[in-house]
């Protein structure tokens, strides 16, 4: 009886070990066609409202659009998201990575939006007053992971009071505040009507779940172009594809600030690159940016289309489990 149970399981594991997840696509949203080869680093992160700045180079541009990448709670080491940041910069964007925390205990979460807004304003002023690439802010994009998603949604509501440019697109990635309430708004009816909004959650997120993401999606009926996306695990091959809170991590030690708190150490242990990056977060953000700026690739970001849901194929040709998309009623 025991052998009859174990043998099929062993065969399944052996077969799965020969099946590998999809690599980064060659072209299209999330793909490996880049405008620049290199990234120029500027570190002005010493203060609690400081920032890191990343600009495309080789070739250098005269001007470039701006993406603000807001980290999760305690994840103020850019290394944790370094691969994604590098991808965005080499696509031709300036990336501002605000630091809104001194450490895990200070300041209180109520201060996070103000510190983030200060970092954005300082970074834009630095770009404008120095021999750096000139920032284009008329299509400002915010991407936020975890508590960074809470902050991004707050900034998009209160941008005028906070003195930052009006965001035109925001991507909330497994957003939530856990046990904290700071920066969380009662509803998101104040989001701009012309905003493009994506909210993506992981089905096995044991840290923040989907409560906050659903709150934003359900309380912003004025935002016509908004989709709620759920990502699921897939164990067809090896390594398997998870659906945890940490799926947006994509480590690159070139971006390492040297900070080693519990979040950074955990990211070093669990961070991995897979189809959730290439066909999920990277594809969706690339497509949303293209859709907002030029009206292209909209079908890869919105509408519950085949292109939006597609997550690539395992090496044996089996499709990775699709994204689940909820559209506005």
C-alpha positions, -999 to 999 in steps of 0.1 A, spaced: 0 0 0 28 24 9 47 17 -23 16 22 -44 13 57 -29 50 67 -29 58 55 -64 35 79 -83 46 108 -61 83 100 -68 76 98 -105 58 131 -105 87 148 -87 112 133 -111 92 144 -141 87 179 -127 125 183 -121 130 182 -159 104 209 -166 116 245 -162 97 278 -159 97 303 -188 125 328 -192 122 365 -199 106 370 -234 128 385 -261 104 414 -269 71 430 -260 61 443 -225 84 426 -199 108 417 -227 145 421 -231 146 449 -258 162 479 -241 169 515 -250 200 518 -228 227 494 -217 237 510 -184 223 526 -152 237 557 -135 233 556 -97 229 586 -74 226 580 -36 210 608 -16 194 584 9 211 595 41 180 612 56 147 596 65 131 614 35 160 607 12 161 588 -21 181 568 -46 180 579 -82 186 558 -113 190 571 -148 195 554 -182 229 557 -198 249 544 -228 233 560 -247 224 590 -224 192 608 -230 184 645 -228 151 638 -210 131 608 -197 98 599 -181 98 594 -143 87 563 -124 85 565 -86 92 530 -70 79 529 -34 93 500 -14 76 478 11 78 482 49 114 479 59 125 471 23 145 504 19 175 486 4 170 490 -34 188 456 -39 155 439 -30 139 452 -62 171 458 -81 164 436 -111 130 453 -117 145 488 -113 173 480 -138 147 467 -162 127 500 -160 157 522 -163 172 504 -193 137 507 -209 144 545 -209 129 557 -176 143 577 -146 134 558 -114 132 575 -81 134 552 -51 123 571 -20 134 562 14 105 570 38 118 551 69 148 555 91 145 519 104 117 494 112 106 515 142 108 551 131 91 572 119 54 562 125 34 551 94 14 583 94 46 601 82 53 578 53 34 597 26 50 631 36 85 616 36 79 600 2 65 632 -13 95 651 1 118 626 -15 100 629 -49 102 667 -48 138 668 -38 147 642 -65 129 662 -92 146 694 -81 180 677 -81 174 666 -117 163 700 -128 192 719 -112 221 697 -121 236 682 -153 214 652 -152 187 639 -175 157 662 -175 126 646 -159 93 644 -178 65 643 -152 34 647 -172 29 609 -173 42 603 -137 39 566 -128 38 552 -92 46 516 -84 43 504 -48 49 471 -31 32 462 2 31 493 23 45 511 -7 11 504 -24 -7 520 5 16 551 2 12 552 -36 -26 552 -33 -24 579 -7 -1 600 -29 -24 596 -59 -53 610 -38 -34 638 -21 -9 648 -47 -20 684 -49 -17 689 -11 16 671 -10 30 692 -39 40 664 -63 30 661 -99 -3 644 -106 2 606 -111 -13 593 -143 -7 556 -136 -3 536 -104 5 499 -99 -3 485 -65 16 452 -60 4 430 -31 -5 462 -13 -14 464 24 -5 478 58 -7 447 80 -15 457 115 -9 494 109 -34 520 99 -11 549 90 -16 564 55 -47 541 49 -77 561 37 -114 553 44 -120 551 6 -104 560 -27 -130 581 -42 -105 609 -44 -83 592 -70 -82 611 -103 -108 600 -128 -83 598 -156 -59 576 -137 -49 542 -150 -49 517 -121 -37 481 -116 -40 462 -84 -23 428 -82 -25 404 -53 -10 370 -47 -34 342 -38 -11 328 -10 -2 362 5 -1 355 43 13 389 52 -14 414 40 -38 394 20 -61 411 -5 -82 434 19 -65 467 10 -63 460 -27 -100 452 -28 -107 484 -9 -89 506 -34 -105 488 -64 -140 488 -50 -141 523 -36 -128 541 -67 -157 537 -92 -147 570 -108 -115 554 -121 -129 537 -153 -95 522 -163 -88 499 -134 -83 461 -131 -80 439 -101 -56 410 -107 -50 378 -87 -19 356 -93 -20 319 -84 8 293 -77 17 267 -103 37 235 -93 39 220 -127 77 223 -129 109 229 -109 113 254 -94 76 259 -89 59 292 -91 46 306 -58 20 333 -51 34 349 -19 36 384 -6 72 386 -19 67 379 -56 77 415 -66 112 409 -52 139 406 -78 174 408 -62 203 425 -78 233 431 -56 246 459 -78 219 480 -61 229 469 -26 229 498 -1 246 476 25 215 477 48 208 443 65 176 444 85 152 415 89 135 424 56 167 425 36 180 393 51 147 376 43 147 389 8 182 375 2 168 341 13 135 340 -6 139 364 -35 138 348 -69 131 356 -105 105 338 -124 74 341 -147 56 362 -120 82 389 -127 85 387 -165 49 379 -174 33 394 -143 47 426 -127 72 436 -154 48 429 -183 18 447 -167 38 478 -157 55 481 -191 22 478 -208 4 502 -186 31 528 -191 30 523 -229 -8 525 -228 -8 557 -208 20 575 -227 14 563 -263 -19 543 -264 0 511 -273 0 477 -256 -32 484 -237 -44 449 -243 -14 436 -222 -24 457 -192 -62 460 -192 -94 443 -202 -92 407 -191 -76 398 -225 -56 367 -233 -25 389 -236 -30 403 -201 -37 369 -184 -9 350 -202 20 339 -179 42 321 -203 49 284 -208 68 257 -190 96 241 -210 73 212 -219 49 236 -236 23 237 -208 9 271 -201 16 286 -167 -16 292 -147 -32 324 -160 -38 356 -140 -74 361 -129 -87 396 -138 -117 414 -123 -131 443 -143 -151 473 -130 -189 465 -129 
